[in-house]
Amino acid sequence: MKSSRKVTFYHAPNTRSTGVLILFEELAVPYELHLLNMKANEQRAAAYLAVNPMGKVPTVVCDGEVVTEQPAIFAYLADLFPQAGLAPAADDTLRGPYLRWLAFYGSSFEPALIDKSQKREAAPRAMSPYGDYDTMLGTLTRQLERGPYLFGETFTAADVLWGTALGWTTKFGLVPELPPIKSYIERVSSRPAVERARAKDAQWAAAQA
């Protein structure tokens, strides 16, 4: 990374953007932090909407360019800091599967969870981005069974995304705690970067309370 580059991270404690906070801990790189208080509705304030009109976190800004959407942020940061070894190189055989599972999160996993949480039937298969919930979950579970991480022994930024996502979705009962899922969450959660990020989030959340 060029020394002149400035990376800014817009984050709210104990939200989905905690995954990006964990990723920064794994990368061990400096960034400028902007904390948003969701209880005070700061994500809807004009100043933040000028950065991310969707009013969501996480958001990353690098050299004035805005990056949103979790899979994009994870792919971008892991590539921006290759020294951390969290993203397979373009010529690595794992690069395609790595991008596949980053995309699967937003294109299949989240739409399936939203329908499930709202007790809605999936759209007709020809129109549904994920087919049906059971197919989506089975596809994910079979990948996790390869263990200990998504790609066997290789830990990547995709594991940070999935480890945190499965942590909160099992907590709220949107994903069942099947043995491969439960053990995967435990492995990712036990990493020092996760513990550091959670300690920071706890401190920031207490200050906002």
N, C-alpha and C positions, 0 to 999 in steps of 0.2 A: 504493500500500500504506500502511495506517495505521502510524504510527511505533511504536505500542504492540504491534504484532504481532511474535511471536517465531517464527522458522522454525528447526527443528532437523532436521538431516540425518544419518541413520545410514548409514554407508558402510564398505565394506571395499575396500581397494586391489585393483586388477586383477580386479574382478568385474563383473557386469552393472551394478552401481550406478555404475560409472565414467561411464556415459552421463549420469546425473543430475549428477555432478560437472561434466561438460562443459557441461551445460545451465546450471548455476549460473555457470560462467565466462562463458557467452554472455549471461546475464541481468545479470551484474555487480552482484549484490545481496548484502548480508550475510546470514549464517546461522550457526547454532551447529553445529559439527561434532562428531559422536561416531564415532570410528573403532572398528571391530570387527576383531579378529584371528581370521580364519577358521581359521588353523592351530591356534590355541589353543581353537577351538570356542566362541568367545565368543558366536556367534550362537545357540547353544543354551543359554546361561546364563539363569537365571531372570529376571534384571534385564531382559534384552532380550526374552525371551518375553512379559514383561508389556506390552511395547510392541507387538511384532508376534508373535503366537502361532505364525505360520508359521515363524519363525526364519530369515527371508530378508532380503536387502538388495536394493534400497534401501528405506528407509522415511523418510518426511517427516512431521514433526509440526508443526502450525501452531495456535497458541492452544489446545493440548491435544487437538486433533483429529488422528487418525492417517490418513495417506494411504499406501497401498501399491499395488503393481502398476504396472509401468513406464508403460503408456499413461495411466493415471489421474494419476500424478505429473507426467508431462510436460504433460498438458492443464491440470492444476491450476496448476502453477508459471507456465506461459506466460500464463495468464489472470490470475494474481495480480499479475504484473508486466508490464502491457500496454505500459509505456513502452519495453520492449526490442523490441517489434514482431515477436515470434516466434509469435504466434497470430493468425490472421484473426479479425476481429470477427464478432459474431453475424450481422450483415447483409451480410457480405462473401460473394461467390459462392464463395470458396475454403473457407469454413467447413465445409461438408458434406464435400468431399473431404479436408480436413485431418483431420476426426474419423474419416472412413472409414479412412485409412491408419494412424492411431493404433490403431484397433480391430483392423485387419487383422493387425497385429503379434501380438497375443495370441490372436486367434480363429482365425487360419489359419496364419500363418508358424511360430510356435513349435510348435503341435501337429504340423505336417508334419515339422519338424526332429526332434522327439522320436521319431516313428515311424521316420524315416530312420536316425537314429543307433542305434536299437535293432533295425534291420533287420526292422521289422514292416510288414506290408501295411496300407494304409489301411483303415479300416472301410468297410462298404458305403456307397455314395455318399449314400444317404438318411440315414445316421447320421454321416457324417464332417463335421467342421466346416470342412474345407478341400477336400473333393472328392478330389483326388489331388495328389501332389507336383508333377508337371509342370505341371498347371494353375495351382497356386499360384505357382510360380516364373515361369511365363510371364506371369501377370497382373502380378506385381511388376516383371519386366524391362521390359515394355512401358511401365509408368509411368516408370521410370528413363530410358528412351530419350528422354523429353521434355526432360530436362536443362536446365540443369546440375543442378538440384535436383528434388525430387519434383514441384513445381509450377512448373517452368520457372525463371525468374530469381528467384522468391520463395523465400527461405530461411526455414524455420520450425522450431519445436521438433521436428516430426516428422522432419526431416532429421537432427537430433542423434540421435534414437532409431534410425533406420534406418542411418545412417552407422556408428555404433558396433556395432550388431547384425550388420550385414553384414561388418564388419571381423573380428569374432571367428569368425563362422560360416564364412567363406571360409578363415580360417586353419586351422580344424579340418576342412576338407574337407566340411562339411555343405552348403555352397552353392558351386557352380562359379564360377570367376573369369571369367565372361562379360564381354566388353568393356564393356557398359553398367554392369555391377556394379563392375568394377574401377575404371573412371574415376570413378564416383560416390564410391566409398570414398576415392579419392585426393583428390578435391575437398573432401570433408568433413574428412578428416584433416589437410589443409593449413591449416585455419583456426587462427588464433592461440589461440582458446579451447581447442581440442583439445590443442595443444602445451603450454599452461599446465597443463591438467588432468593430462596424462600425466607431466609433470615432478613434480607434487605426488604422484601415485600412486607413482612410482618412489621418491621420498624416504620416503614412509610405509611402503611395502613393505620397503624396506631396514631401516628402524627395527624392523619386526616380525620380520625374519628371525632 
